Amino acid sequence: MRASTEKKRTRIIEVATELFIEQGYKDTSLDQIVSICGGSKQTLYRYFSNKEGLFVEVLAHNTKISLESVFQLADKQNEPLRETLEDFAKKYLRGICSN
C-alpha cells in the first residue's frame, strides 16, 4: 500500500475511533467520518467494505497499539518486576485517558 493511501486509511481509523468512543457505534455515521476526514464515501468503501468492516479495523488497530506497549515492556527483562508493572500501568492509563 502506498504511503499516502496508508496515511488516509489510518486517518479514517483514527477519526472513527474518536467518534465511536464519543457517540457509540450506532450513532456514528459514515457521513460524519467522511465529513471530518475529507474525501468521499467511495474512498471509505474502498478501504473498508462497510461500517462493520471499519469497526473491526478500529478494534484491530487499537489492539495492535496496546499489544505493542506490552511487548515493549517484555523487552525490559533486566528491570525489576515492580518497575516494569508500574511502567505498564502508567502507559495503560495514559492510553485510556487519551481516548
VODREN-11846 format. One record per atom (N, C-alpha, C, O): residue in three letters; atom name; x, y, z. Coordinates in nm, 4 decimals, decimal comma, padded with zeros to 6 digits. Atoms other than C-alpha are relative to their C-alpha. Layout:
<sites>
{site 'Ala' 'CA' {X Y Z}} ...
</sites>
This chain:
<sites>
{site 'Met' 'N' {00,0846 -00,1175 00,0000}} {site 'Met' 'CA' {00,0000 00,0000 00,0000}} {site 'Met' 'C' {00,0895 00,1244 00,0000}} {site 'Met' 'O' {00,1863 00,1320 00,0757}} {site 'Arg' 'N' {-00,0780 -00,1237 00,0061}} {site 'Arg' 'CA' {00,1345 00,3442 -00,0909}} {site 'Arg' 'C' {-00,0103 00,0773 00,1309}} {site 'Arg' 'O' {-00,1070 00,0639 00,2058}} {site 'Ala' 'N' {-00,0041 -00,0763 -00,1258}} {site 'Ala' 'CA' {00,2297 00,5784 00,1910}} {site 'Ala' 'C' {-00,1205 00,0926 00,0134}} {site 'Ala' 'O' {-00,1790 00,1027 00,1212}} {site 'Ser' 'N' {00,1143 -00,0919 -00,0076}} {site 'Ser' 'CA' {-00,0427 00,8306 00,1035}} {site 'Ser' 'C' {-00,1305 -00,0756 00,0232}} {site 'Ser' 'O' {-00,2192 -00,0276 00,0938}} {site 'Thr' 'N' {00,1182 00,0837 -00,0197}} {site 'Thr' 'CA' {-00,3025 00,5533 00,0869}} {site 'Thr' 'C' {-00,0074 -00,0469 00,1444}} {site 'Thr' 'O' {-00,1136 -00,0425 00,2064}} {site 'Glu' 'N' {-00,0040 00,0463 -00,1390}} {site 'Glu' 'CA' {-00,1932 00,4154 00,4234}} {site 'Glu' 'C' {-00,0298 00,1149 00,0959}} {site 'Glu' 'O' {-00,0963 00,0958 00,1978}} {site 'Lys' 'N' {00,0247 -00,1174 -00,0843}} {site 'Lys' 'CA' {-00,1985 00,7667 00,5707}} {site 'Lys' 'C' {-00,1499 00,0323 00,0042}} {site 'Lys' 'O' {-00,2041 00,0599 00,1112}} {site 'Lys' 'N' {00,1444 -00,0252 00,0055}} {site 'Lys' 'CA' {-00,5596 00,8208 00,4540}} {site 'Lys' 'C' {-00,0763 -00,1051 00,0794}} {site 'Lys' 'O' {-00,1672 -00,0732 00,1560}} {site 'Arg' 'N' {00,0665 00,1115 -00,0681}} {site 'Arg' 'CA' {-00,6644 00,4796 00,5821}} {site 'Arg' 'C' {00,0141 00,0140 00,1524}} {site 'Arg' 'O' {-00,0824 -00,0045 00,2265}} {site 'Thr' 'N' {-00,0252 -00,0180 -00,1428}} {site 'Thr' 'CA' {-00,5048 00,5441 00,9219}} {site 'Thr' 'C' {-00,0795 00,1182 00,0543}} {site 'Thr' 'O' {-00,1328 00,1113 00,1651}} {site 'Arg' 'N' {00,0775 -00,1180 -00,0422}} {site 'Arg' 'CA' {-00,6701 00,8871 00,9425}} {site 'Arg' 'C' {-00,1473 -00,0368 00,0181}} {site 'Arg' 'O' {-00,2103 00,0047 00,1153}} {site 'Ile' 'N' {00,1395 00,0439 -00,0112}} {site 'Ile' 'CA' {-01,0111 00,7294 00,8794}} {site 'Ile' 'C' {-00,0188 -00,0821 00,1272}} {site 'Ile' 'O' {-00,1163 -00,0631 00,2000}} {site 'Ile' 'N' {00,0088 00,0843 -00,1200}} {site 'Ile' 'CA' {-00,9458 00,4724 01,1531}} {site 'Ile' 'C' {00,0069 00,0855 00,1263}} {site 'Ile' 'O' {-00,0681 00,0620 00,2210}} {site 'Glu' 'N' {-00,0133 -00,0862 -00,1181}} {site 'Glu' 'CA' {-00,8368 00,7423 01,3996}} {site 'Glu' 'C' {-00,1261 00,0825 00,0241}} {site 'Glu' 'O' {-00,1722 00,0942 00,1377}} {site 'Val' 'N' {00,1230 -00,0790 -00,0132}} {site 'Val' 'CA' {-01,1411 00,9605 01,3309}} {site 'Val' 'C' {-00,1153 -00,0897 00,0432}} {site 'Val' 'O' {-00,1935 -00,0528 00,1309}} {site 'Ala' 'N' {00,1061 00,0944 -00,0370}} {site 'Ala' 'CA' {-01,3731 00,6596 01,3501}} {site 'Ala' 'C' {00,0135 -00,0411 00,1463}} {site 'Ala' 'O' {-00,0865 -00,0528 00,2170}} {site 'Thr' 'N' {-00,0230 00,0362 -00,1402}} {site 'Thr' 'CA' {-01,2142 00,5605 01,6818}} {site 'Thr' 'C' {-00,0562 00,1078 00,0922}} {site 'Thr' 'O' {-00,1296 00,0780 00,1865}} {site 'Glu' 'N' {00,0477 -00,1108 -00,0832}} {site 'Glu' 'CA' {-01,2830 00,9042 01,8293}} {site 'Glu' 'C' {-00,1526 00,0074 00,0009}} {site 'Glu' 'O' {-00,2138 00,0231 00,1066}} {site 'Leu' 'N' {00,1459 -00,0108 00,0078}} {site 'Leu' 'CA' {-01,6422 00,9111 01,7049}} {site 'Leu' 'C' {-00,0695 -00,1183 00,0662}} {site 'Leu' 'O' {-00,1708 -00,1006 00,1338}} {site 'Phe' 'N' {00,0600 00,1170 -00,0645}} {site 'Phe' 'CA' {-01,7185 00,5556 01,8167}} {site 'Phe' 'C' {00,0061 00,0135 00,1523}} {site 'Phe' 'O' {-00,0876 -00,0247 00,2223}} {site 'Ile' 'N' {-00,0135 -00,0193 -00,1449}} {site 'Ile' 'CA' {-01,5887 00,6425 02,1643}} {site 'Ile' 'C' {-00,0970 00,1075 00,0488}} {site 'Ile' 'O' {-00,1650 00,0891 00,1497}} {site 'Glu' 'N' {00,0837 -00,1123 -00,0428}} {site 'Glu' 'CA' {-01,7757 00,9748 02,1840}} {site 'Glu' 'C' {-00,1494 -00,0272 -00,0161}} {site 'Glu' 'O' {-00,2285 00,0064 00,0721}} {site 'Gln' 'N' {00,1419 00,0111 00,0343}} {site 'Gln' 'CA' {-02,1057 00,8757 02,0215}} {site 'Gln' 'C' {-00,0537 -00,1420 00,0037}} {site 'Gln' 'O' {-00,1749 -00,1636 00,0035}} {site 'Gly' 'N' {00,0422 00,1389 00,0092}} {site 'Gly' 'CA' {-02,1108 00,4981 02,0193}} {site 'Gly' 'C' {-00,0089 -00,0438 -00,1458}} {site 'Gly' 'O' {-00,0165 00,0387 -00,2368}} {site 'Tyr' 'N' {00,0038 00,0570 00,1351}} {site 'Tyr' 'CA' {-02,1224 00,2676 01,7186}} {site 'Tyr' 'C' {-00,1288 00,0393 -00,0727}} {site 'Tyr' 'O' {-00,1251 00,0844 -00,1871}} {site 'Lys' 'N' {00,1312 -00,0219 00,0626}} {site 'Lys' 'CA' {-02,4937 00,3115 01,6495}} {site 'Lys' 'C' {-00,0177 00,1440 -00,0477}} {site 'Lys' 'O' {-00,0727 00,1673 -00,1554}} {site 'Asp' 'N' {00,0233 -00,1410 00,0315}} {site 'Asp' 'CA' {-02,4888 00,6927 01,6494}} {site 'Asp' 'C' {00,1091 00,0636 -00,0854}} {site 'Asp' 'O' {00,1027 00,1831 -00,1142}} {site 'Thr' 'N' {-00,1053 -00,0504 00,0875}} {site 'Thr' 'CA' {-02,1764 00,7303 01,4363}} {site 'Thr' 'C' {-00,0331 -00,0404 -00,1429}} {site 'Thr' 'O' {-00,0580 -00,1576 -00,1715}} {site 'Ser' 'N' {00,0300 00,0306 00,1401}} {site 'Ser' 'CA' {-02,2393 00,7570 01,0646}} {site 'Ser' 'C' {00,1266 00,0115 -00,0852}} {site 'Ser' 'O' {00,2214 00,0818 -00,0503}} {site 'Leu' 'N' {-00,1117 -00,0092 00,0937}} {site 'Leu' 'CA' {-02,0029 00,7075 00,7750}} {site 'Leu' 'C' {00,0079 00,1409 -00,0579}} {site 'Leu' 'O' {00,1170 00,1889 -00,0886}} {site 'Asp' 'N' {00,0004 -00,1384 00,0487}} {site 'Asp' 'CA' {-02,1094 01,0532 00,6532}} {site 'Asp' 'C' {00,0768 00,0922 00,0947}} {site 'Asp' 'O' {00,1490 00,1812 00,0496}} {site 'Gln' 'N' {-00,0744 -00,0807 -00,0979}} {site 'Gln' 'CA' {-01,9734 01,2052 00,9764}} {site 'Gln' 'C' {00,1500 -00,0223 -00,0160}} {site 'Gln' 'O' {00,2283 00,0727 -00,0143}} {site 'Ile' 'N' {-00,1420 00,0333 00,0129}} {site 'Ile' 'CA' {-01,6427 01,0249 00,9323}} {site 'Ile' 'C' {00,0576 00,0643 -00,1250}} {site 'Ile' 'O' {00,1657 00,1232 -00,1206}} {site 'Val' 'N' {-00,0450 -00,0596 00,1261}} {site 'Val' 'CA' {-01,6119 01,1379 00,5691}} {site 'Val' 'C' {00,0062 00,1518 00,0118}} {site 'Val' 'O' {00,0980 00,2146 -00,0410}} {site 'Ser' 'N' {00,0034 -00,1451 -00,0171}} {site 'Ser' 'CA' {-01,7057 01,4937 00,6665}} {site 'Ser' 'C' {00,1247 00,0506 00,0727}} {site 'Ser' 'O' {00,1797 00,1549 00,0373}} {site 'Ile' 'N' {-00,1181 -00,0402 -00,0769}} {site 'Ile' 'CA' {-01,4193 01,5111 00,9165}} {site 'Ile' 'C' {00,1290 -00,0298 -00,0763}} {site 'Ile' 'O' {00,2213 00,0515 -00,0771}} {site 'Cys' 'N' {-00,1223 00,0428 00,0693}} {site 'Cys' 'CA' {-01,1623 01,3228 00,7077}} {site 'Cys' 'C' {00,0181 00,0674 -00,1353}} {site 'Cys' 'O' {00,1304 00,0828 -00,1833}} {site 'Gly' 'N' {-00,0053 -00,0464 00,1374}} {site 'Gly' 'CA' {-01,2489 01,4762 00,3743}} {site 'Gly' 'C' {-00,0075 -00,1210 -00,0922}} {site 'Gly' 'O' {-00,0143 -00,2349 -00,0460}} {site 'Gly' 'N' {00,0102 00,1108 00,0941}} {site 'Gly' 'CA' {-01,2653 01,2690 00,0612}} {site 'Gly' 'C' {-00,1450 -00,0347 -00,0257}} {site 'Gly' 'O' {-00,2334 00,0506 -00,0165}} {site 'Ser' 'N' {00,1350 00,0427 00,0350}} {site 'Ser' 'CA' {-01,5687 01,0666 -00,0315}} {site 'Ser' 'C' {-00,0338 -00,1321 00,0671}} {site 'Ser' 'O' {00,0532 -00,2035 00,1170}} {site 'Lys' 'N' {00,0453 00,1283 -00,0530}} {site 'Lys' 'CA' {-01,7766 00,7764 00,0881}} {site 'Lys' 'C' {00,0566 -00,1143 -00,0842}} {site 'Lys' 'O' {00,0844 -00,2225 -00,0326}} {site 'Gln' 'N' {-00,0558 00,1010 00,0899}} {site 'Gln' 'CA' {-01,6478 00,5858 -00,2138}} {site 'Gln' 'C' {00,1404 -00,0403 00,0456}} {site 'Gln' 'O' {00,1753 -00,1583 00,0428}} {site 'Thr' 'N' {-00,1344 00,0292 -00,0509}} {site 'Thr' 'CA' {-01,2934 00,6132 -00,0759}} {site 'Thr' 'C' {-00,0085 -00,0851 00,1255}} {site 'Thr' 'O' {00,0661 -00,1818 00,1413}} {site 'Leu' 'N' {00,0171 00,0764 -00,1235}} {site 'Leu' 'CA' {-01,4100 00,4880 00,2618}} {site 'Leu' 'C' {-00,0379 -00,1449 -00,0317}} {site 'Leu' 'O' {00,0151 -00,2384 00,0284}} {site 'Tyr' 'N' {00,0422 00,1355 00,0374}} {site 'Tyr' 'CA' {-01,5814 00,1903 00,0986}} {site 'Tyr' 'C' {00,1114 -00,0775 -00,0705}} {site 'Tyr' 'O' {00,1129 -00,2005 -00,0676}} {site 'Arg' 'N' {-00,1134 00,0674 00,0636}} {site 'Arg' 'CA' {-01,2643 00,1166 -00,0982}} {site 'Arg' 'C' {00,0913 -00,0630 00,1061}} {site 'Arg' 'O' {00,1454 -00,1716 00,0854}} {site 'Tyr' 'N' {-00,0854 00,0506 -00,1075}} {site 'Tyr' 'CA' {-01,0711 00,0714 00,2283}} {site 'Tyr' 'C' {-00,0721 -00,0999 00,0897}} {site 'Tyr' 'O' {-00,0128 -00,1971 00,1365}} {site 'Phe' 'N' {00,0795 00,0819 -00,0932}} {site 'Phe' 'CA' {-01,3498 -00,0854 00,4343}} {site 'Phe' 'C' {-00,1326 -00,0304 -00,0689}} {site 'Phe' 'O' {-00,1952 00,0599 -00,1243}} {site 'Ser' 'N' {00,1194 00,0385 00,0758}} {site 'Ser' 'CA' {-01,6443 -00,2770 00,2923}} {site 'Ser' 'C' {-00,1278 00,0672 00,0500}} {site 'Ser' 'O' {-00,2201 00,0914 -00,0277}} {site 'Asn' 'N' {00,1189 -00,0622 -00,0587}} {site 'Asn' 'CA' {-01,8961 -00,1179 00,5300}} {site 'Asn' 'C' {00,0352 00,0502 00,1401}} {site 'Asn' 'O' {00,1506 00,0426 00,1821}} {site 'Lys' 'N' {-00,0225 -00,0539 -00,1345}} {site 'Lys' 'CA' {-01,9370 00,0367 00,8757}} {site 'Lys' 'C' {00,0519 -00,1082 00,0938}} {site 'Lys' 'O' {00,1409 -00,0831 00,1750}} {site 'Glu' 'N' {-00,0455 00,1109 -00,0844}} {site 'Glu' 'CA' {-01,8947 -00,3014 01,0427}} {site 'Glu' 'C' {00,1463 -00,0338 -00,0288}} {site 'Glu' 'O' {00,2238 -00,0591 00,0635}} {site 'Gly' 'N' {-00,1392 00,0260 00,0370}} {site 'Gly' 'CA' {-01,5719 -00,3616 00,8497}} {site 'Gly' 'C' {00,0940 00,1054 00,0554}} {site 'Gly' 'O' {00,2047 00,0742 00,0993}} {site 'Leu' 'N' {-00,0790 -00,1087 -00,0579}} {site 'Leu' 'CA' {-01,4432 -00,0223 00,9610}} {site 'Leu' 'C' {00,0146 -00,0201 00,1502}} {site 'Leu' 'O' {00,1230 -00,0011 00,2053}} {site 'Phe' 'N' {-00,0045 00,0218 -00,1445}} {site 'Phe' 'CA' {-01,5325 -00,1025 01,3219}} {site 'Phe' 'C' {00,0976 -00,1122 00,0350}} {site 'Phe' 'O' {00,1722 -00,1015 00,1324}} {site 'Val' 'N' {-00,0939 00,1105 -00,0226}} {site 'Val' 'CA' {-01,3413 -00,4313 01,3015}} {site 'Val' 'C' {00,1432 00,0503 -00,0138}} {site 'Val' 'O' {00,2297 00,0131 00,0655}} {site 'Glu' 'N' {-00,1346 -00,0562 00,0184}} {site 'Glu' 'CA' {-01,0378 -00,2407 01,1697}} {site 'Glu' 'C' {00,0372 00,0943 00,1139}} {site 'Glu' 'O' {00,1533 00,0987 00,1546}} {site 'Val' 'N' {-00,0242 -00,0872 -00,1158}} {site 'Val' 'CA' {-01,0725 00,0156 01,4510}} {site 'Val' 'C' {00,0444 -00,0848 00,1188}} {site 'Val' 'O' {00,1415 -00,0516 00,1868}} {site 'Leu' 'N' {-00,0366 00,0891 -00,1106}} {site 'Leu' 'CA' {-01,0629 -00,2674 01,7047}} {site 'Leu' 'C' {00,1385 -00,0601 -00,0214}} {site 'Leu' 'O' {00,2194 -00,0640 00,0713}} {site 'Ala' 'N' {-00,1299 00,0613 00,0299}} {site 'Ala' 'CA' {-00,7670 -00,4354 01,5324}} {site 'Ala' 'C' {00,1132 00,1010 00,0166}} {site 'Ala' 'O' {00,2168 00,0694 00,0751}} {site 'His' 'N' {-00,1021 -00,1050 -00,0078}} {site 'His' 'CA' {-00,5712 -00,1093 01,5060}} {site 'His' 'C' {00,0327 00,0347 00,1452}} {site 'His' 'O' {00,1495 00,0431 00,1831}} {site 'Asn' 'N' {-00,0213 -00,0382 -00,1398}} {site 'Asn' 'CA' {-00,6209 -00,0166 01,8713}} {site 'Asn' 'C' {00,0528 -00,1153 00,0842}} {site 'Asn' 'O' {00,1277 -00,0929 00,1793}} {site 'Thr' 'N' {-00,0559 00,1172 -00,0683}} {site 'Thr' 'CA' {-00,5496 -00,3707 01,9906}} {site 'Thr' 'C' {00,1484 -00,0119 -00,0305}} {site 'Thr' 'O' {00,2286 -00,0415 00,0581}} {site 'Lys' 'N' {-00,1412 00,0065 00,0402}} {site 'Lys' 'CA' {-00,2235 -00,3660 01,7940}} {site 'Lys' 'C' {00,0832 00,1018 00,0783}} {site 'Lys' 'O' {00,1921 00,0700 00,1260}} {site 'Ile' 'N' {-00,0717 -00,1039 -00,0748}} {site 'Ile' 'CA' {-00,1198 -00,0397 01,9596}} {site 'Ile' 'C' {00,0180 -00,0417 00,1459}} {site 'Ile' 'O' {00,1257 -00,0241 00,2030}} {site 'Ser' 'N' {-00,0085 00,0449 -00,1398}} {site 'Ser' 'CA' {-00,1980 -00,1812 02,3050}} {site 'Ser' 'C' {00,1013 -00,1120 00,0159}} {site 'Ser' 'O' {00,1801 -00,1125 00,1105}} {site 'Leu' 'N' {-00,0931 00,1131 -00,0083}} {site 'Leu' 'CA' {-00,0057 -00,5010 02,2367}} {site 'Leu' 'C' {00,1442 00,0437 -00,0200}} {site 'Leu' 'O' {00,2351 -00,0128 00,0408}} {site 'Glu' 'N' {-00,1362 -00,0499 00,0197}} {site 'Glu' 'CA' {00,2967 -00,3076 02,1126}} {site 'Glu' 'C' {00,0566 00,0527 00,1315}} {site 'Glu' 'O' {00,1750 00,0342 00,1597}} {site 'Ser' 'N' {-00,0444 -00,0490 -00,1312}} {site 'Ser' 'CA' {00,3148 -00,1411 02,4550}} {site 'Ser' 'C' {00,0383 -00,1155 00,0911}} {site 'Ser' 'O' {00,1378 -00,1087 00,1633}} {site 'Val' 'N' {-00,0290 00,1173 -00,0828}} {site 'Val' 'CA' {00,3023 -00,4799 02,6247}} {site 'Val' 'C' {00,1314 -00,0635 -00,0436}} {site 'Val' 'O' {00,2126 -00,1014 00,0408}} {site 'Phe' 'N' {-00,1231 00,0623 00,0489}} {site 'Phe' 'CA' {00,5786 -00,6179 02,4015}} {site 'Phe' 'C' {00,1225 00,0853 00,0304}} {site 'Phe' 'O' {00,2313 00,0321 00,0525}} {site 'Gln' 'N' {-00,1115 -00,0866 -00,0386}} {site 'Gln' 'CA' {00,7956 -00,3144 02,4716}} {site 'Gln' 'C' {00,0393 -00,0264 00,1446}} {site 'Gln' 'O' {00,1573 -00,0229 00,1796}} {site 'Leu' 'N' {-00,0290 00,0306 -00,1401}} {site 'Leu' 'CA' {00,7654 -00,3976 02,8387}} {site 'Leu' 'C' {00,0701 -00,1345 00,0134}} {site 'Leu' 'O' {00,1539 -00,1519 00,1018}} {site 'Ala' 'N' {-00,0631 00,1320 -00,0054}} {site 'Ala' 'CA' {00,8659 -00,7576 02,7723}} {site 'Ala' 'C' {00,1493 00,0101 -00,0296}} {site 'Ala' 'O' {00,2273 -00,0749 00,0134}} {site 'Asp' 'N' {-00,1417 -00,0201 00,0298}} {site 'Asp' 'CA' {01,1966 -00,6235 02,6395}} {site 'Asp' 'C' {00,0785 00,0482 00,1215}} {site 'Asp' 'O' {00,2016 00,0502 00,1187}} {site 'Lys' 'N' {-00,0655 -00,0518 -00,1205}} {site 'Lys' 'CA' {01,2724 -00,4854 02,9858}} {site 'Lys' 'C' {00,0223 -00,1116 00,1011}} {site 'Lys' 'O' {-00,0090 -00,0957 00,2191}} {site 'Gln' 'N' {-00,0174 00,1173 -00,0857}} {site 'Gln' 'CA' {01,3646 -00,8243 03,1281}} {site 'Gln' 'C' {00,0972 00,0233 00,1147}} {site 'Gln' 'O' {00,0870 -00,0417 00,2187}} {site 'Asn' 'N' {-00,1010 -00,0224 -00,1033}} {site 'Asn' 'CA' {01,6561 -00,6873 03,3285}} {site 'Asn' 'C' {-00,0457 00,0978 00,1075}} {site 'Asn' 'O' {00,0219 00,1145 00,2090}} {site 'Glu' 'N' {00,0509 -00,0935 -00,0998}} {site 'Glu' 'CA' {01,4463 -00,4319 03,5145}} {site 'Glu' 'C' {-00,0810 -00,0758 00,1048}} {site 'Glu' 'O' {-00,1378 -00,1811 00,0759}} {site 'Pro' 'N' {00,0810 00,0647 -00,1044}} {site 'Pro' 'CA' {01,2792 -00,5190 03,8439}} {site 'Pro' 'C' {-00,1473 -00,0061 -00,0415}} {site 'Pro' 'O' {-00,1973 00,0831 -00,1101}} {site 'Leu' 'N' {00,1401 00,0214 00,0364}} {site 'Leu' 'CA' {00,9245 -00,6511 03,8077}} {site 'Leu' 'C' {-00,0873 00,1186 00,0401}} {site 'Leu' 'O' {-00,1752 00,1601 -00,0354}} {site 'Arg' 'N' {00,0812 -00,1126 -00,0484}} {site 'Arg' 'CA' {00,7803 -00,3666 04,0138}} {site 'Arg' 'C' {00,0075 00,1184 -00,0962}} {site 'Arg' 'O' {-00,0951 00,1780 -00,1290}} {site 'Glu' 'N' {-00,0161 -00,1121 00,0930}} {site 'Glu' 'CA' {00,9247 -00,1015 03,7791}} {site 'Glu' 'C' {-00,0697 -00,0283 -00,1323}} {site 'Glu' 'O' {-00,1330 00,0601 -00,1901}} {site 'Thr' 'N' {00,0631 00,0388 00,1257}} {site 'Thr' 'CA' {00,8035 -00,2906 03,4742}} {site 'Thr' 'C' {-00,1517 00,0114 00,0099}} {site 'Thr' 'O' {-00,2161 00,0635 -00,0812}} {site 'Leu' 'N' {00,1448 -00,0070 -00,0187}} {site 'Leu' 'CA' {00,4497 -00,3207 03,6126}} {site 'Leu' 'C' {-00,0484 00,1439 00,0167}} {site 'Leu' 'O' {-00,1546 00,1802 -00,0339}} {site 'Glu' 'N' {00,0371 -00,1408 -00,0155}} {site 'Glu' 'CA' {00,4416 00,0454 03,7153}} {site 'Glu' 'C' {00,0021 00,0713 -00,1351}} {site 'Glu' 'O' {-00,0866 00,1510 -00,1658}} {site 'Asp' 'N' {-00,0105 -00,0588 00,1330}} {site 'Asp' 'CA' {00,5560 00,1458 03,3674}} {site 'Asp' 'C' {-00,1197 -00,0412 -00,0856}} {site 'Asp' 'O' {-00,1779 00,0413 -00,1561}} {site 'Phe' 'N' {00,1154 00,0496 00,0751}} {site 'Phe' 'CA' {00,2851 -00,0722 03,2134}} {site 'Phe' 'C' {-00,1280 00,0710 00,0443}} {site 'Phe' 'O' {-00,2079 00,1136 -00,0392}} {site 'Ala' 'N' {00,1209 -00,0642 -00,0529}} {site 'Ala' 'CA' {00,0169 00,0754 03,4418}} {site 'Ala' 'C' {-00,0096 00,1452 -00,0468}} {site 'Ala' 'O' {-00,1176 00,1917 -00,0834}} {site 'Lys' 'N' {-00,0006 -00,1395 00,0448}} {site 'Lys' 'CA' {00,1197 00,4313 03,3513}} {site 'Lys' 'C' {-00,0368 00,0104 -00,1475}} {site 'Lys' 'O' {-00,1189 00,0937 -00,1859}} {site 'Lys' 'N' {00,0300 -00,0022 00,1437}} {site 'Lys' 'CA' {00,1137 00,3591 02,9777}} {site 'Lys' 'C' {-00,1451 -00,0386 -00,0261}} {site 'Lys' 'O' {-00,2112 00,0204 -00,1116}} {site 'Tyr' 'N' {00,1379 00,0461 00,0167}} {site 'Tyr' 'CA' {-00,2178 00,1770 03,0074}} {site 'Tyr' 'C' {-00,0979 00,1118 00,0357}} {site 'Tyr' 'O' {-00,1935 00,1373 -00,0375}} {site 'Leu' 'N' {00,0880 -00,1087 -00,0424}} {site 'Leu' 'CA' {-00,3790 00,4637 03,1983}} {site 'Leu' 'C' {00,0073 00,1187 -00,0952}} {site 'Leu' 'O' {-00,0944 00,1826 -00,1225}} {site 'Arg' 'N' {-00,0128 -00,1067 00,0985}} {site 'Arg' 'CA' {-00,2394 00,7192 02,9538}} {site 'Arg' 'C' {-00,0834 -00,0314 -00,1233}} {site 'Arg' 'O' {-00,1503 00,0560 -00,1786}} {site 'Gly' 'N' {00,0780 00,0421 00,1161}} {site 'Gly' 'CA' {-00,3959 00,5200 02,6721}} {site 'Gly' 'C' {-00,1486 00,0133 00,0228}} {site 'Gly' 'O' {-00,2216 00,0590 -00,0651}} {site 'Ile' 'N' {00,1427 -00,0096 -00,0324}} {site 'Ile' 'CA' {-00,7322 00,5035 02,8441}} {site 'Ile' 'C' {-00,0433 00,1464 00,0071}} {site 'Ile' 'O' {-00,1478 00,1838 -00,0461}} {site 'Cys' 'N' {00,0366 -00,1403 -00,0180}} {site 'Cys' 'CA' {-00,7310 00,8721 02,9351}} {site 'Cys' 'C' {00,0065 00,0790 -00,1304}} {site 'Cys' 'O' {-00,0657 00,1773 -00,1466}} {site 'Ser' 'N' {-00,0107 -00,0722 00,1266}} {site 'Ser' 'CA' {-00,6288 00,9817 02,5857}} {site 'Ser' 'C' {-00,1153 -00,0323 -00,0927}} {site 'Ser' 'O' {-00,1399 00,0407 -00,1887}} {site 'Asn' 'N' {00,1148 00,0358 00,0841}} {site 'Asn' 'CA' {-00,9296 00,8055 02,4361}} {site 'Asn' 'C' {-00,1232 00,0379 00,0742}} {site 'Asn' 'O' {-00,2339 00,0178 00,0243}} 
</sites>
